Amino acid sequence: MAYTLFYSPDSANLVVRMALEEIGVAYEALEVDRRQNVQRSPAFLKFNPQGLLPVLADPAQDEPLFETAAILLHLADQHAALKPLHPSARGRFLKWLFYLSNTVHADLRMLFYTERYAADAGAIAALRAHLHPRVLAHLSLLEGELARHGGLWLLGGELSVCDLYLAACVRWLQLYPRGDTVGAQHLRVFPCLLTLLQALSQREAVRRAFAAEGIDGPLFVSPDYPRNAVV
Ligand SMILES: N[C@@H](CCC(=O)N[C@@H](CS)C(=O)NCC(=O)O)C(=O)O
């Protein structure tokens, strides 16, 4: 039986969809209408009590999965794909996956939903001003890792779920929240990262994932909003 991915265009599910397409496994995609706040409906909260996307239902698991990194790790392990296969690289794989999830994506969430983290307009503006350089510092750290080992992908020579997660974070940074984003010009100082993003944007599986979510144009640098954007 196939996986079911609950999604909204260009939400965190995009990373999971890229992974599913890269792995080449069958899945059904069910849209959760964020315009109607369906992610907070009682039916959806049974799948993810946080009311967040993505959720992946795996018929072989006793409960649906939530948390992007958990889903990515599950898929990579189940299919022995999009991760380094040698046991000695397991730690390296986990540390970068968790860094992307716990630090990069977590900071991005504060940028996207600042009003949930700060009490009033002044505090929101102050937090946002602090977060932009923080996020760029994360990209600088990642650029340093790419430059250090000289491989195309974050873990070296092999594409992994980490690259998909990283690329989506860079994409979102330039789009959300509308009116207060980090411009593509800030990425020019990250040549290794730009090479990774360019290589990823040329992969058929990645392009299929974007097309399925109604996203045209450049994928990761100076990207466009989805045709049916909700955020
Ligand atoms: N920590 C979560 C974050 C997921 C997340 O931020 N999802 C956003 C979309 S990108 C969402 O569902 N937002 C809807 C809402 O907050 O109501 C994960 O990694 O899956």
The ligand as an ORCA input file, in Angstrom:
! r2SCAN-3c Opt
* xyz 0 1
  N       8.483     21.439     13.043
  C       7.531     21.222     11.991
  C       7.208     22.541     11.326
  C       6.218     22.385     10.183
  C       5.613     23.718      9.774
  O       6.079     24.796     10.137
  N       4.537     23.638      8.969
  C       3.849     24.834      8.517
  C       3.915     24.959      7.007
  S       5.529     25.208      6.403
  C       2.367     24.734      8.824
  O       1.798     23.674      8.748
  N       1.743     25.871      9.148
  C       0.337     25.938      9.366
  C      -0.021     26.678     10.618
  O       0.897     27.070     11.362
  O      -1.201     26.857     10.854
  C       8.094     20.233     10.966
  O       9.308     20.165     10.833
  O       7.325     19.523     10.320
*
